[in-house]
Amino acid sequence: MTGEAEHTNKIPTPLKRSISLPMIVLYGLGTTIGAGIYVLIGKVAAVAGLYMSVSFVIASLLAVFTVLSFSELVARFPKSAGEAVYLHEGFGIRWLSLSIGLCVMFAGLISSAAISRGFVGYLHEFFYVDDWLAIVLLVGALGALAAWGISESIAAAVVATLVETGGLMFVIWVSRDSFTTLPGRISDFLPPFQVAEWSAILAASILAFYAFIGFEDMVNVAEEVKDVRRNLPKAMILTLVVTTIFYVALALAATLSLSIDELSASRAPLALLVEHHAGPEAASAIALVALVAVLNGALIQIVMAARVIYGLSRQGWIPVIFSTVHPRFRTPLLATGMVTACVMAFALWLPLATLAEITSVLTLFVFAAVNLALCRIKFRSDTEPGHFTIPLWVPGTGFIACSGILLLRIFSALDF
């Protein structure tokens, strides 16, 4: 620990601690409620049918264990490159901690690249521009914003998140008349205790689980959050609760308003839902909101990946130059530049499906490892008074849930 302390003391400029509780909640919502939900509703409906809302509830229950594990860990160790730090505290194996940190970083890079490629598809709904030019301009602009300052980046993310959540609230609002039919149709949405129905619901829950991924990015700005040991655990839990409410409400609105065939066949099911209730002009507005969601997701992933590189460097696990903080902007400038260049390269050269698959596998692997690390930490030591804490069975269940989903994902990809 002495060597790490000496290494830390060599860093002349710390990151700027300027993120309040409301800002970090909106940051979390921005990274969790992304553009994916605008298409995922249709995919979940294709598997679960009328029981889609049940699948989203189960998915949130699968996510809650890992959210709680991250919440305790960030209260214990509020540092950038959080996942790598947690593994180091749990197992004390440097190469394992570095590997997890690099997995998180690559997941962020690849996710941002996938989002950037998705942005081009949305952009073509409004006007045409060459894919490579759109990607270069988009990623370059987002990288410049991330380098400018954390306050500026978070402010942009907050505005975009307000637009995103406002768009989802608009979808729910225009569908409000459909909720009046819910009391008479409630039996349609309660699945019977039959194997076939519950098998489909659970399969859809695993798909819906990916709509909750993103909360983990919050821990990597821990060194920039005010009163981090109190605010960040609260923010992570609030993010999950608000996200679950949105998803279940959207699932109910969709299944009350449209047929399962319509939902599953649509590439933009929420736009279809809005068009059904409010006409094509309103549906175009939702497409614009989805475009903002794409931009927001890419920006947040760039910020997160740069903080992981900064944190790994600050721990002394990669070259110290990457922990250099610009004295004026108070951001890890070199780390941000490297992340921006990598995102641009991945977005230009790798197919979207490949990017999405790699991201999901890496993220689930990290989730399982972090839950296991907390189990080992709790076996070995007591929590300091005043810190957020959870029972041992919570990370144990989180490890089992994430490992199970990961294995199913791998077997599905291999056509087992």
ChimeraX attribute file (.defattr): number of C-alpha atoms within 10 A of each C-alpha:
attribute: neighborCount
match mode: 1-to-1
recipient: residues
	/A:1	6
	/A:2	7
	/A:3	10
	/A:4	11
	/A:5	11
	/A:6	10
	/A:7	15
	/A:8	17
	/A:9	12
	/A:10	10
	/A:11	14
	/A:12	10
	/A:13	16
	/A:14	18
	/A:15	24
	/A:16	17
	/A:17	17
	/A:18	14
	/A:19	23
	/A:20	16
	/A:21	18
	/A:22	12
	/A:23	18
	/A:24	26
	/A:25	24
	/A:26	23
	/A:27	30
	/A:28	29
	/A:29	28
	/A:30	30
	/A:31	27
	/A:32	25
	/A:33	29
	/A:34	26
	/A:35	25
	/A:36	17
	/A:37	23
	/A:38	20
	/A:39	18
	/A:40	20
	/A:41	28
	/A:42	25
	/A:43	21
	/A:44	28
	/A:45	28
	/A:46	19
	/A:47	22
	/A:48	23
	/A:49	23
	/A:50	23
	/A:51	23
	/A:52	30
	/A:53	30
	/A:54	22
	/A:55	29
	/A:56	30
	/A:57	18
	/A:58	19
	/A:59	23
	/A:60	25
	/A:61	18
	/A:62	21
	/A:63	22
	/A:64	20
	/A:65	22
	/A:66	24
	/A:67	27
	/A:68	23
	/A:69	28
	/A:70	28
	/A:71	28
	/A:72	21
	/A:73	28
	/A:74	27
	/A:75	23
	/A:76	16
	/A:77	17
	/A:78	23
	/A:79	25
	/A:80	29
	/A:81	33
	/A:82	30
	/A:83	31
	/A:84	29
	/A:85	25
	/A:86	28
	/A:87	27
	/A:88	18
	/A:89	18
	/A:90	22
	/A:91	15
	/A:92	12
	/A:93	11
	/A:94	15
	/A:95	12
	/A:96	15
	/A:97	24
	/A:98	21
	/A:99	14
	/A:100	27
	/A:101	26
	/A:102	20
	/A:103	20
	/A:104	29
	/A:105	24
	/A:106	21
	/A:107	23
	/A:108	28
	/A:109	29
	/A:110	32
	/A:111	26
	/A:112	33
	/A:113	31
	/A:114	26
	/A:115	27
	/A:116	28
	/A:117	26
	/A:118	20
	/A:119	23
	/A:120	22
	/A:121	13
	/A:122	16
	/A:123	16
	/A:124	12
	/A:125	12
	/A:126	11
	/A:127	8
	/A:128	11
	/A:129	12
	/A:130	9
	/A:131	17
	/A:132	15
	/A:133	11
	/A:134	17
	/A:135	23
	/A:136	18
	/A:137	12
	/A:138	19
	/A:139	26
	/A:140	17
	/A:141	14
	/A:142	20
	/A:143	26
	/A:144	15
	/A:145	19
	/A:146	29
	/A:147	25
	/A:148	19
	/A:149	21
	/A:150	23
	/A:151	19
	/A:152	14
	/A:153	21
	/A:154	24
	/A:155	16
	/A:156	19
	/A:157	28
	/A:158	22
	/A:159	15
	/A:160	23
	/A:161	26
	/A:162	16
	/A:163	18
	/A:164	26
	/A:165	20
	/A:166	14
	/A:167	20
	/A:168	22
	/A:169	15
	/A:170	15
	/A:171	25
	/A:172	23
	/A:173	14
	/A:174	17
	/A:175	23
	/A:176	14
	/A:177	14
	/A:178	18
	/A:179	16
	/A:180	11
	/A:181	12
	/A:182	15
	/A:183	8
	/A:184	9
	/A:185	12
	/A:186	9
	/A:187	10
	/A:188	12
	/A:189	17
	/A:190	12
	/A:191	13
	/A:192	11
	/A:193	8
	/A:194	8
	/A:195	9
	/A:196	9
	/A:197	15
	/A:198	17
	/A:199	13
	/A:200	18
	/A:201	27
	/A:202	18
	/A:203	16
	/A:204	26
	/A:205	27
	/A:206	22
	/A:207	20
	/A:208	26
	/A:209	19
	/A:210	19
	/A:211	24
	/A:212	26
	/A:213	20
	/A:214	23
	/A:215	24
	/A:216	23
	/A:217	26
	/A:218	27
	/A:219	30
	/A:220	26
	/A:221	26
	/A:222	27
	/A:223	22
	/A:224	22
	/A:225	24
	/A:226	17
	/A:227	15
	/A:228	24
	/A:229	21
	/A:230	17
	/A:231	20
	/A:232	28
	/A:233	26
	/A:234	17
	/A:235	25
	/A:236	24
	/A:237	19
	/A:238	16
	/A:239	25
	/A:240	24
	/A:241	13
	/A:242	13
	/A:243	20
	/A:244	22
	/A:245	14
	/A:246	15
	/A:247	23
	/A:248	18
	/A:249	19
	/A:250	23
	/A:251	24
	/A:252	21
	/A:253	24
	/A:254	29
	/A:255	22
	/A:256	21
	/A:257	19
	/A:258	15
	/A:259	13
	/A:260	20
	/A:261	12
	/A:262	16
	/A:263	25
	/A:264	20
	/A:265	13
	/A:266	15
	/A:267	15
	/A:268	20
	/A:269	23
	/A:270	29
	/A:271	22
	/A:272	22
	/A:273	24
	/A:274	25
	/A:275	18
	/A:276	16
	/A:277	18
	/A:278	14
	/A:279	13
	/A:280	14
	/A:281	10
	/A:282	18
	/A:283	21
	/A:284	17
	/A:285	14
	/A:286	25
	/A:287	21
	/A:288	18
	/A:289	22
	/A:290	27
	/A:291	22
	/A:292	21
	/A:293	30
	/A:294	27
	/A:295	24
	/A:296	29
	/A:297	26
	/A:298	31
	/A:299	28
	/A:300	25
	/A:301	26
	/A:302	31
	/A:303	29
	/A:304	27
	/A:305	30
	/A:306	32
	/A:307	31
	/A:308	29
	/A:309	28
	/A:310	30
	/A:311	26
	/A:312	25
	/A:313	22
	/A:314	26
	/A:315	22
	/A:316	15
	/A:317	15
	/A:318	15
	/A:319	13
	/A:320	17
	/A:321	14
	/A:322	21
	/A:323	29
	/A:324	21
	/A:325	21
	/A:326	18
	/A:327	13
	/A:328	9
	/A:329	17
	/A:330	19
	/A:331	27
	/A:332	29
	/A:333	24
	/A:334	19
	/A:335	24
	/A:336	26
	/A:337	18
	/A:338	17
	/A:339	27
	/A:340	28
	/A:341	15
	/A:342	19
	/A:343	29
	/A:344	25
	/A:345	17
	/A:346	20
	/A:347	26
	/A:348	19
	/A:349	10
	/A:350	14
	/A:351	13
	/A:352	19
	/A:353	9
	/A:354	11
	/A:355	21
	/A:356	17
	/A:357	16
	/A:358	14
	/A:359	20
	/A:360	17
	/A:361	17
	/A:362	20
	/A:363	23
	/A:364	22
	/A:365	19
	/A:366	23
	/A:367	28
	/A:368	23
	/A:369	24
	/A:370	27
	/A:371	31
	/A:372	22
	/A:373	24
	/A:374	25
	/A:375	20
	/A:376	18
	/A:377	19
	/A:378	16
	/A:379	11
	/A:380	9
	/A:381	8
	/A:382	9
	/A:383	14
	/A:384	10
	/A:385	7
	/A:386	9
	/A:387	16
	/A:388	19
	/A:389	19
	/A:390	15
	/A:391	11
	/A:392	16
	/A:393	11
	/A:394	18
	/A:395	29
	/A:396	20
	/A:397	17
	/A:398	26
	/A:399	25
	/A:400	15
	/A:401	20
	/A:402	24
	/A:403	18
	/A:404	15
	/A:405	21
	/A:406	21
	/A:407	14
	/A:408	15
	/A:409	18
	/A:410	14
	/A:411	11
	/A:412	10
	/A:413	10
	/A:414	8
	/A:415	7
	/A:416	7
